[in-house]
Amino acid sequence: MKWTRDAWIRWGTVLTIAVAILAPFLSGNMFLLNLLCLMLIFIIFSSAWNLLAYSGQGSLGHAAFFGIGAYASTLIAVSLGITPYISLFLGAAVAAFIGILIGLTCVRLKEWFLAMVTFGFAIIVQTLTVSILVPFTGGWDGISSPRLLSPSIPGYQLIEYYSILLITIASIVFIWYIMRSRIGLAFSAIRENELEARASGIDPVRYRLLAFAMSAFIAGVAGALQIHHIGYITPEIYGVDLSFWPITYVIFGGLGTLAGPVVGTVVLTIIWEGLKMADITFARYVIVGILLILVIIFLPKGLVSLPERIHAWRESRKKPPAPKTSGK
């Protein structure tokens, strides 16, 4: 039986979901379950950044929307007394609204100029959090955040894990639908050639603003999930590292692909935690940096392109060598 690319994708998706469903039962270790929850959250966050990049835009400060969604969800849940299952989407809506405001001011900028603006915005938001907004945010000390589920509920860890898994799958399905829709075609056209897209009747400003809003919303969902999972929030959520991790995951897995953020997050998390278990601390950054450089050089389309590269190499090995011609 010859497997087609669509068959690989279909069965790979089914296998991935099956493993995610069964993973908590493979080990009763609570550390592993917590790690799986955080991995799923960063899959959502990385997918949000990837959606923005798919529209031809870059962000070096996406932690701003990650943190805004988290803080907004926490404050809404506490002040209104509602469940985090509702407040996390309201907090994400706040992040999307802020994303629209940022987009309105700088969506006409080129990719890396926009990226620097978002980087500066993340620093500004963190500064406001520890200064003007201290009565609400608690400053550097942070504030408690309602847990997604009360620890008094029997088996709350498993319920929480499957809740996060469901939201992760829903986020990926939503992004898949957007990429395959007319909106996704518009994003792709703008990314490839803005002038031709404009000539075809596509308004780049409108669609870039839409991409910014959707990406900020999904990032806000991820931030709110992480904080409600941990139960505490501090301004460190706006840290530079949290802005660069989704970029690293996406480039490592495959920029502009649906599976890239998933593959990159899972593989790098396993490597990172494996090095940590081996008592390798600061050298982890060097090792991950070297791996990222190797992927960019030898697999510029990310790890998702590895099966195709292997298939192409095997096919080239099967071809008979070209006959030698002797000149007279």
PLY file of the C-alpha trace (Angstrom):
ply
format ascii 1.0
element vertex 328
property float x
property float y
property float z
element edge 327
property int vertex1
property int vertex2
end_header
0.00 0.00 0.00
1.38 3.39 -1.07
0.67 6.11 1.43
-0.21 9.50 0.06
0.56 12.78 1.80
-3.11 13.23 2.74
-3.19 9.74 4.26
-0.11 10.51 6.36
-1.68 13.74 7.59
-5.03 12.09 8.35
-3.64 9.13 10.25
-0.97 11.26 11.91
-3.69 13.54 13.24
-5.73 10.61 14.54
-2.66 9.08 16.21
-1.66 12.39 17.82
-5.13 12.93 19.29
-5.25 9.32 20.51
-1.87 9.69 22.25
-3.00 12.99 23.82
-6.16 11.34 25.15
-4.35 8.32 26.56
-1.24 10.15 27.83
-2.51 10.77 31.41
-3.14 7.04 31.85
0.37 6.06 30.74
1.79 7.48 33.97
0.26 8.56 37.25
2.99 11.19 37.69
1.42 14.58 38.45
4.55 16.35 37.18
4.03 14.74 33.78
0.36 15.75 33.75
1.30 19.35 34.61
3.93 19.33 31.88
1.37 18.08 29.35
-1.00 20.90 30.32
1.71 23.53 29.84
2.73 21.93 26.54
-0.84 22.16 25.24
-1.06 25.79 26.35
2.10 26.67 24.45
0.80 24.84 21.39
-2.12 27.28 21.46
0.23 30.24 21.99
2.59 29.15 19.21
-0.34 28.57 16.85
-1.56 32.11 17.58
1.84 33.56 16.62
1.97 31.32 13.54
-1.43 32.62 12.37
-0.11 36.17 12.52
3.01 35.16 10.57
0.77 33.41 8.01
-0.67 36.83 7.15
2.81 38.22 6.56
3.19 39.97 9.92
5.77 39.50 12.64
5.65 39.99 16.40
8.47 40.07 18.94
6.17 40.95 21.82
3.30 38.49 21.64
3.69 37.91 25.37
1.82 41.22 25.74
-1.42 39.62 24.51
-0.63 36.42 26.40
-0.36 38.46 29.60
-3.27 40.80 28.91
-5.58 37.83 28.41
-4.32 36.32 31.67
-4.68 39.47 33.76
-8.04 40.41 32.26
-9.43 36.92 32.80
-8.22 36.88 36.41
-9.68 40.30 37.23
-12.98 39.48 35.51
-13.30 36.13 37.29
-12.56 37.71 40.69
-14.71 40.83 40.30
-17.73 39.14 38.72
-17.41 35.83 40.54
-17.72 33.78 37.35
-16.00 30.56 36.42
-12.64 30.81 34.61
-14.16 28.71 31.82
-16.10 31.86 30.87
-13.69 34.58 32.01
-10.82 33.19 29.93
-12.71 33.95 26.72
-13.69 37.38 28.02
-10.05 38.05 28.89
-9.05 36.90 25.40
-11.59 39.34 23.96
-9.85 42.14 25.87
-6.52 41.02 24.39
-8.10 41.01 20.91
-9.45 44.54 21.45
-6.00 45.77 22.47
-4.59 43.93 19.46
-6.97 45.82 17.18
-5.87 49.13 18.71
-2.21 48.24 18.13
-3.04 47.10 14.62
-4.83 50.34 13.80
-1.73 52.33 14.66
0.96 50.20 12.99
-0.64 47.59 10.70
0.72 49.43 7.66
4.28 48.86 8.84
6.47 46.20 7.27
7.05 42.91 9.06
10.05 43.66 11.26
9.09 47.27 11.95
5.78 45.92 13.26
7.69 43.27 15.22
9.74 45.95 16.99
6.57 47.90 17.82
5.04 44.81 19.47
8.30 44.22 21.35
8.17 47.74 22.72
4.48 47.36 23.53
5.19 44.30 25.70
7.72 46.33 27.69
5.24 49.20 28.08
2.47 46.88 29.31
4.80 45.29 31.85
5.85 48.74 33.08
2.23 49.84 33.46
1.46 46.62 35.34
4.10 47.34 37.99
3.37 51.06 38.28
0.00 52.64 37.47
-1.98 49.40 37.63
-0.48 48.16 40.92
-3.82 48.46 42.82
-5.28 45.89 40.43
-2.26 43.77 39.54
-0.33 43.68 42.81
2.84 44.89 41.11
5.83 42.53 41.04
4.29 40.50 43.87
1.41 39.49 41.61
-2.06 38.31 42.58
-3.82 35.00 43.05
-5.83 33.71 40.13
-8.86 31.39 40.44
-7.98 27.85 39.45
-9.66 26.44 36.39
-11.17 23.83 38.69
-11.25 23.73 42.47
-8.75 21.22 43.96
-11.61 20.00 46.14
-13.20 18.33 43.09
-12.16 14.66 42.85
-9.93 14.06 39.85
-9.74 17.77 39.04
-6.30 17.36 37.44
-7.63 15.01 34.78
-10.70 17.16 34.13
-8.46 20.21 33.82
-6.14 18.41 31.41
-8.96 17.30 29.13
-10.48 20.79 29.28
-7.19 22.28 28.07
-6.86 19.53 25.44
-10.35 20.28 24.13
-9.61 24.01 23.89
-6.30 23.22 22.15
-8.02 21.05 19.55
-10.74 23.68 19.05
-8.08 26.39 18.54
-6.20 24.31 15.97
-9.42 23.42 14.12
-10.37 27.10 14.05
-6.97 28.06 12.61
-7.22 25.21 10.09
-10.60 26.51 8.97
-9.26 30.06 8.66
-6.24 28.91 6.61
-8.46 26.99 4.17
-11.11 29.71 3.88
-11.17 32.81 1.69
-9.72 34.71 4.63
-6.72 32.37 4.64
-6.28 32.81 0.89
-6.29 36.57 1.43
-3.67 36.21 4.19
-1.50 34.11 1.88
-1.88 36.54 -1.03
-0.90 39.52 1.14
2.10 37.62 2.50
3.37 36.62 -0.93
2.76 39.87 -2.82
0.87 42.78 -1.31
0.68 44.75 -4.58
-0.87 41.85 -6.51
-3.25 41.17 -3.62
-4.37 44.80 -3.65
-4.84 44.63 -7.43
-7.07 41.57 -6.93
-9.40 43.56 -4.68
-7.98 42.46 -1.33
-7.62 45.18 1.30
-4.32 44.38 3.07
-5.01 46.68 6.03
-8.39 45.11 6.72
-7.12 41.52 6.58
-3.95 42.23 8.55
-6.06 43.85 11.25
-8.29 40.77 11.28
-5.25 38.49 11.59
-3.91 40.62 14.44
-7.22 40.45 16.31
-7.58 36.66 15.90
-3.97 36.02 16.86
-4.25 38.24 19.95
-7.49 36.49 20.98
-5.97 33.01 20.74
-2.82 34.18 22.57
-5.08 35.64 25.28
-6.83 32.29 25.64
-3.46 30.58 26.09
-2.34 33.12 28.70
-5.57 32.83 30.66
-5.37 29.02 30.60
-1.83 29.03 31.94
-2.61 31.40 34.81
-5.83 29.62 35.80
-3.88 26.36 35.67
-1.08 27.70 37.90
-3.29 29.79 40.18
-1.05 32.85 40.39
0.03 35.67 38.05
2.97 38.10 38.11
4.29 40.65 35.58
6.94 38.12 34.57
4.30 36.82 32.18
5.31 39.68 29.87
8.95 38.53 29.85
11.02 38.55 26.67
11.49 34.77 26.85
7.74 34.24 26.62
7.70 36.28 23.42
10.55 34.32 21.85
9.49 30.78 22.78
6.54 30.64 20.32
8.80 31.96 17.55
11.34 29.24 18.33
8.68 26.53 18.43
7.14 27.61 15.13
10.42 27.95 13.21
11.64 24.63 14.62
8.42 22.84 13.67
7.52 24.57 10.42
6.62 28.22 9.81
3.26 28.79 8.14
2.08 25.19 8.57
-0.72 23.95 10.80
1.37 21.14 12.29
4.51 23.23 12.75
3.62 24.76 16.15
2.48 21.36 17.44
5.58 19.48 16.32
7.97 22.23 17.38
6.43 22.63 20.84
6.31 18.91 21.57
9.82 18.10 20.33
11.53 21.09 21.94
9.67 20.58 25.23
10.80 16.96 25.35
14.40 17.99 24.60
14.30 20.84 27.13
12.87 18.74 29.94
15.18 15.84 29.07
18.22 18.12 29.39
16.80 19.45 32.65
16.45 15.92 34.02
20.07 15.31 33.00
20.99 18.27 35.26
22.05 20.42 32.31
21.06 23.99 33.17
22.52 26.93 31.25
23.94 24.68 28.54
20.33 23.90 27.57
20.08 27.29 25.88
23.22 26.61 23.86
22.02 23.16 22.79
18.58 24.43 21.78
20.22 27.32 19.92
22.49 24.93 17.99
19.52 22.69 17.13
17.56 25.69 15.88
20.47 26.80 13.68
20.81 23.28 12.23
17.09 23.12 11.46
17.16 26.53 9.76
20.16 25.49 7.62
19.20 21.93 6.69
15.40 21.99 7.13
14.32 25.57 6.37
10.70 24.44 6.25
10.96 22.93 9.73
10.70 19.41 11.11
7.37 18.88 9.35
9.29 18.75 6.06
11.56 15.93 7.28
9.37 13.04 5.96
9.27 14.64 2.49
13.03 15.15 2.53
13.58 11.52 3.52
11.15 10.35 0.82
12.89 12.48 -1.81
16.28 11.11 -0.72
15.04 7.51 -0.93
13.55 8.10 -4.38
16.81 9.61 -5.60
18.66 6.51 -4.37
16.35 4.27 -6.40
17.06 6.05 -9.68
19.66 4.28 -11.81
22.83 6.27 -12.45
22.96 8.15 -15.72
24.81 6.21 -18.45
28.29 7.45 -19.19
28.86 8.80 -22.67
32.25 8.49 -24.24
33.34 11.40 -26.46
35.12 10.75 -29.75
0 1
1 2
2 3
3 4
4 5
5 6
6 7
7 8
8 9
9 10
10 11
11 12
12 13
13 14
14 15
15 16
16 17
17 18
18 19
19 20
20 21
21 22
22 23
23 24
24 25
25 26
26 27
27 28
28 29
29 30
30 31
31 32
32 33
33 34
34 35
35 36
36 37
37 38
38 39
39 40
40 41
41 42
42 43
43 44
44 45
45 46
46 47
47 48
48 49
49 50
50 51
51 52
52 53
53 54
54 55
55 56
56 57
57 58
58 59
59 60
60 61
61 62
62 63
63 64
64 65
65 66
66 67
67 68
68 69
69 70
70 71
71 72
72 73
73 74
74 75
75 76
76 77
77 78
78 79
79 80
80 81
81 82
82 83
83 84
84 85
85 86
86 87
87 88
88 89
89 90
90 91
91 92
92 93
93 94
94 95
95 96
96 97
97 98
98 99
99 100
100 101
101 102
102 103
103 104
104 105
105 106
106 107
107 108
108 109
109 110
110 111
111 112
112 113
113 114
114 115
115 116
116 117
117 118
118 119
119 120
120 121
121 122
122 123
123 124
124 125
125 126
126 127
127 128
128 129
129 130
130 131
131 132
132 133
133 134
134 135
135 136
136 137
137 138
138 139
139 140
140 141
141 142
142 143
143 144
144 145
145 146
146 147
147 148
148 149
149 150
150 151
151 152
152 153
153 154
154 155
155 156
156 157
157 158
158 159
159 160
160 161
161 162
162 163
163 164
164 165
165 166
166 167
167 168
168 169
169 170
170 171
171 172
172 173
173 174
174 175
175 176
176 177
177 178
178 179
179 180
180 181
181 182
182 183
183 184
184 185
185 186
186 187
187 188
188 189
189 190
190 191
191 192
192 193
193 194
194 195
195 196
196 197
197 198
198 199
199 200
200 201
201 202
202 203
203 204
204 205
205 206
206 207
207 208
208 209
209 210
210 211
211 212
212 213
213 214
214 215
215 216
216 217
217 218
218 219
219 220
220 221
221 222
222 223
223 224
224 225
225 226
226 227
227 228
228 229
229 230
230 231
231 232
232 233
233 234
234 235
235 236
236 237
237 238
238 239
239 240
240 241
241 242
242 243
243 244
244 245
245 246
246 247
247 248
248 249
249 250
250 251
251 252
252 253
253 254
254 255
255 256
256 257
257 258
258 259
259 260
260 261
261 262
262 263
263 264
264 265
265 266
266 267
267 268
268 269
269 270
270 271
271 272
272 273
273 274
274 275
275 276
276 277
277 278
278 279
279 280
280 281
281 282
282 283
283 284
284 285
285 286
286 287
287 288
288 289
289 290
290 291
291 292
292 293
293 294
294 295
295 296
296 297
297 298
298 299
299 300
300 301
301 302
302 303
303 304
304 305
305 306
306 307
307 308
308 309
309 310
310 311
311 312
312 313
313 314
314 315
315 316
316 317
317 318
318 319
319 320
320 321
321 322
322 323
323 324
324 325
325 326
326 327
